């Protein structure tokens, strides 16, 4: 019998650096861009759909010209995917998500390049990898004050300060979630395999253990993360959608790395997002003696979360007794 688990990814400003802050000490060099600096060619599947099936985006930055060919990235969201906003009382409402809004592609004339991108209104957010460097385009509101002259920033991966890179490396763990860490078995495998020839047993176990190559994910963002990612949006649902799309694009980047990595001779492992939950406001625990990972601990107890404590609270069914 197949055992399928769902990995929960908890995302908090305390645990995950969104970089919504000053660029001083983080980048040696960056440039600002405006959506007027970009040209677009949009292709649709039919006259009746609003979302492009693929698009071309061209712009100049960082001393070179970029001509991106982008196609909607399918397969990252599960067929039954749902996204919810959760209020302080735990009540959920649906966030509308278009599965075609995250793109993957390449740079014209550079066969070894790869691009992962999405759009926040008219602004591009993209990671462009080429043999010479990695280029990042992202909305400027995350780092700079609002301006009529720009709405995005562009920088090279090589321009990130080394000290900041050491503190917050873009590193992906060597284990592939459930397939390696927990083990997904398409059929029951008994310990009797240990009595067989080692090579035969190893091959047999591999064939049964790794038939499923997608790790299902539940993404949970706390209210502080939403406050950072949703701020500045013209309307509430705009901020919720922005936060949800950001999370999906984040997993898309990780998924791209995993699908192009071989694990002991096994490849094409990746992720599938089953659900996203975004907390709009802090949660008020129903039991005042208990902690909740999404509570405003500063307001309730006049202190900050310890990282280890926060993870333990989330891990222990989301609540722990207050000490």
Phi, psi and omega in degrees: 000140182279131176257116181241119176256169175237123181277131177265127176250111181265127186239120181226152175301326180294325185261333187235124183276111180275347181064029177278070185200182181301149180272352180300128180083358181249321182236134176285332181202142173206163177234155176258150180225157174238152181299341176290343180280356185251143171245143185231140167237118186250132178244132179243153179292326181204173179287347187261002179247145180268331184276130179295143174281323172203162184208158174247136180230128180233140178195165177243136178194154174055037174078017180208170179256137177243130172234104186263136171252116187239140178228143179305132182270110180264158174094350180282327178263136180291159180304327180260027184303140176223146174231134184229147166262137183241126180273183185296337180266000180092003179285136184253147170224150187284138171257123181285125182231128175271118183295348182264009187274351175256133187242152169230158182178211184206172177262133180305132177080003181231087186298337180266013181267162174213148182225136169235129189208159168206170184240136169255099188058246181264356186263138181271139169236117188210150169243118185245113182255127176231166179301331184275329182187173172252131181247138182237131173242130178209158180301138184286341183298339179290341187229327188242161175291157183295141181213150175280347186268344180206159177217358179218161170236155177229137178206163177265150174299326180289347179270357175289133182300137184300321181296319179292323178296323180291324182285327184228063183293146176275074187246136177251132182300156185282343181266139176269101180008243188291326187296327180252317185287314184257331180085114175252119183252122177290329174223159179294133176243129183264166179288352180296343179302333184293341180276349183272174173303135187303314182296316180297315180296319181296315180295317181296318182292322178298317184296326181274325187286326191250029178289331177260124188243016177238128180266114180286136185237143166247119180259127180236120178250131180279174187293329179291322176297317179297320179300321179288312185282331184268351184295145179087351179290144184291334180217161185304310183294333176296319177292321179293318179293319178300315180296316181296315180296322177301315180296317179298317180294325177299313178293327178300321179294316179295319179300320179298319179295313182295319183291343178253018179242138177263128178253098179053045178087356179255139183222184180063034171274147181200195185237155176222120183274119180267327184202146173235133175237126179242118177281120180283322183224169179294146178272135174261111182302138179294331176254113183297347179272359183246153174265151174228137184302336183256013180281159174274089187290333176295317180288321185281318187236002178058044176206173179258160174290141163272137185305313180297318180298317181299316179295321179294320179298316179293320183292327183272052178068024174079353180221147173221154176294140177290137179275000000 
